[in-house]
Structures are given as structure tokens and as C-alpha cells.
Amino acid sequence: MQIELLKSKIHRAVVTEANLQYVGSITIDEALMDAANLIEYEKVQVLNVNNGERLETYVIKGKRDSGVICLNGPAARLVAPGDIVIIISYATMDFEEAKQYKPIAVFPKEGNKL
């Protein structure tokens, strides 16, 4: 049996930009991506703590150590700079393997720094 579970999350990052004119996705500082074990184009769920919005999109790599968290395209309508978000990735794995798996949680400091 295969189940889906939390792979990793960036907990309470601050949105730095919302770019309605971009094609789509979420731009994340490459250092945060590495810490959360995220790769470019990976599907993520974004939860907006300020307004309760939840959306799915994919990750694009932002400049390392920039602190950027930018929602692009239509998702830009669901956030505002300064909003706090939780960015979640999931993985599908065998049930027995999943019992042993420990998710990664990243808790950014001020400026979305590690």
C-alpha cells in the first residue's frame, strides 16, 4: 500500500512579493529550498496564515540568501507582501517505509533567513 505524507515544510515564511504578471508558481530562496529538501518544479501546497487561503503550485528557484518568497501568476491574488505562509511538500511511499520517515521542518528567522 502507498500513502501520501508530509515530506517537508517551510513553516511561517513571510511573503516578500506577489507578481500577478508572472506565468505561475512560487519563487523560494534557494537556501530555503535546500534546507527543506525541495527541488525546482516540485509541487507544493501553500497555506496563508493571514487569510486562510490554501493553494497548490510548483516551486521555482529564487536567488540564494535573498529571503524571497514570491507568489506568481493567479496565486498572487491570494497573498499580500507581509503575509505569513506555510509551504508544504508531500511524498508518496510504501506504508512500512512511511512509518520510519521523519519529515523536515524549516523555521525561517527574520528576513526568511535560516
C-alpha positions as a LaTeX table, in Angstrom:
\begin{tabular}{lrrr}
\hline
Residue & $x$ (\AA) & $y$ (\AA) & $z$ (\AA) \\
\hline
Met1 & 0.00 & 0.00 & 0.00 \\
Gln2 & 1.20 & 3.52 & $-0.86$ \\
Ile3 & 0.30 & 6.52 & 1.26 \\
Glu4 & 0.94 & 10.24 & 0.95 \\
Leu5 & 2.57 & 12.05 & 3.86 \\
Leu6 & 4.37 & 15.24 & 4.78 \\
Lys7 & 7.84 & 15.28 & 3.18 \\
Ser8 & 8.93 & 18.74 & 4.29 \\
Lys9 & 7.70 & 22.21 & 5.13 \\
Ile10 & 8.85 & 25.78 & 5.48 \\
His11 & 6.88 & 26.97 & 8.49 \\
Arg12 & 5.83 & 30.63 & 8.74 \\
Ala13 & 7.85 & 32.27 & 6.00 \\
Val14 & 6.96 & 35.87 & 5.13 \\
Val15 & 5.76 & 36.68 & 1.62 \\
Thr16 & 8.11 & 39.25 & 0.12 \\
Glu17 & 6.39 & 39.72 & $-3.26$ \\
Ala18 & 3.25 & 38.91 & $-5.24$ \\
Asn19 & 3.73 & 39.10 & $-9.02$ \\
Leu20 & 0.42 & 38.77 & $-10.88$ \\
Gln21 & 2.05 & 39.13 & $-14.30$ \\
Tyr22 & 4.34 & 36.09 & $-13.98$ \\
Val23 & 3.29 & 32.78 & $-15.57$ \\
Gly24 & 2.70 & 30.99 & $-12.25$ \\
Ser25 & 4.41 & 29.26 & $-9.32$ \\
Ile26 & 6.13 & 30.27 & $-6.08$ \\
Thr27 & 9.67 & 31.61 & $-6.07$ \\
Ile28 & 11.59 & 30.44 & $-2.99$ \\
Asp29 & 15.09 & 31.42 & $-1.84$ \\
Glu30 & 17.39 & 28.58 & $-2.94$ \\
Ala31 & 18.86 & 28.26 & 0.58 \\
Leu32 & 15.37 & 27.64 & 1.98 \\
Met33 & 14.69 & 25.15 & $-0.81$ \\
Asp34 & 17.84 & 23.21 & 0.06 \\
Ala35 & 17.07 & 23.25 & 3.78 \\
Ala36 & 13.54 & 21.95 & 3.12 \\
Asn37 & 14.70 & 19.38 & 0.56 \\
Leu38 & 12.65 & 20.99 & $-2.22$ \\
Ile39 & 13.61 & 20.90 & $-5.88$ \\
Glu40 & 12.69 & 23.22 & $-8.70$ \\
Tyr41 & 9.29 & 22.41 & $-10.26$ \\
Glu42 & 8.21 & 20.31 & $-7.27$ \\
Lys43 & 4.52 & 20.58 & $-6.42$ \\
Val44 & 3.80 & 22.31 & $-3.11$ \\
Gln45 & 0.81 & 23.43 & $-1.10$ \\
Val46 & 0.86 & 26.98 & 0.24 \\
Leu47 & $-1.22$ & 27.89 & 3.30 \\
Asn48 & $-1.75$ & 31.57 & 4.03 \\
Val49 & $-1.90$ & 32.06 & 7.81 \\
Asn50 & $-3.29$ & 35.61 & 7.43 \\
Asn51 & $-6.39$ & 34.82 & 5.38 \\
Gly52 & $-6.80$ & 31.02 & 5.39 \\
Glu53 & $-6.24$ & 30.61 & 1.63 \\
Arg54 & $-4.77$ & 27.28 & 0.50 \\
Leu55 & $-3.35$ & 26.73 & $-2.97$ \\
Glu56 & $-1.20$ & 24.32 & $-4.93$ \\
Thr57 & 1.57 & 25.38 & $-7.27$ \\
Tyr58 & 5.15 & 24.48 & $-8.14$ \\
Val59 & 8.50 & 25.81 & $-6.95$ \\
Ile60 & 10.93 & 27.91 & $-8.92$ \\
Lys61 & 14.37 & 28.73 & $-7.58$ \\
Gly62 & 14.98 & 32.20 & $-6.18$ \\
Lys63 & 18.32 & 33.88 & $-5.56$ \\
Arg64 & 20.20 & 32.15 & $-2.73$ \\
Asp65 & 20.11 & 34.01 & 0.61 \\
Ser66 & 17.74 & 36.64 & $-0.79$ \\
Gly67 & 14.88 & 35.66 & 1.52 \\
Val68 & 12.50 & 35.77 & $-1.44$ \\
Ile69 & 9.07 & 34.18 & $-1.12$ \\
Cys70 & 7.07 & 35.36 & $-4.14$ \\
Leu71 & 3.70 & 34.06 & $-5.28$ \\
Asn72 & 3.39 & 34.40 & $-9.03$ \\
Gly73 & 0.52 & 34.46 & $-11.50$ \\
Pro74 & $-3.04$ & 33.87 & $-10.25$ \\
Ala75 & $-1.75$ & 32.85 & $-6.79$ \\
Ala76 & $-0.60$ & 36.46 & $-6.35$ \\
Arg77 & $-4.25$ & 37.37 & $-5.78$ \\
Leu78 & $-4.37$ & 35.13 & $-2.69$ \\
Val79 & $-1.49$ & 36.73 & $-0.76$ \\
Ala80 & $-0.03$ & 40.12 & 0.06 \\
Pro81 & 3.56 & 41.00 & 0.89 \\
Gly82 & 3.97 & 40.55 & 4.64 \\
Asp83 & 1.56 & 37.60 & 4.85 \\
Ile84 & 2.82 & 34.55 & 6.70 \\
Val85 & 2.72 & 31.27 & 4.77 \\
Ile86 & 3.44 & 27.62 & 5.36 \\
Ile87 & 4.87 & 25.83 & 2.31 \\
Ile88 & 4.31 & 22.07 & 2.35 \\
Ser89 & 5.58 & 19.24 & 0.16 \\
Tyr90 & 4.29 & 15.69 & 0.25 \\
Ala91 & 5.72 & 12.32 & $-0.79$ \\
Thr92 & 4.13 & 9.02 & $-1.71$ \\
Met93 & 5.81 & 5.99 & $-0.23$ \\
Asp94 & 5.25 & 2.46 & 0.91 \\
Phe95 & 3.31 & 2.19 & 4.17 \\
Glu96 & 6.15 & 0.49 & 6.05 \\
Glu97 & 8.72 & 2.97 & 4.75 \\
Ala98 & 6.42 & 5.83 & 5.75 \\
Lys99 & 6.34 & 4.61 & 9.35 \\
Gln100 & 10.09 & 5.29 & 9.59 \\
Tyr101 & 10.17 & 8.56 & 7.64 \\
Lys102 & 10.82 & 11.81 & 9.53 \\
Pro103 & 9.70 & 14.99 & 7.74 \\
Ile104 & 11.95 & 18.04 & 7.50 \\
Ala105 & 10.68 & 21.27 & 9.05 \\
Val106 & 12.38 & 24.61 & 8.42 \\
Phe107 & 11.57 & 27.59 & 10.66 \\
Pro108 & 12.86 & 30.75 & 8.95 \\
Lys109 & 14.09 & 33.64 & 11.05 \\
Glu110 & 13.57 & 37.33 & 10.29 \\
Gly111 & 14.04 & 38.08 & 6.59 \\
Asn112 & 13.32 & 34.42 & 5.77 \\
Lys113 & 16.88 & 33.52 & 6.76 \\
Leu114 & 17.97 & 30.15 & 8.11 \\
\hline
\end{tabular}
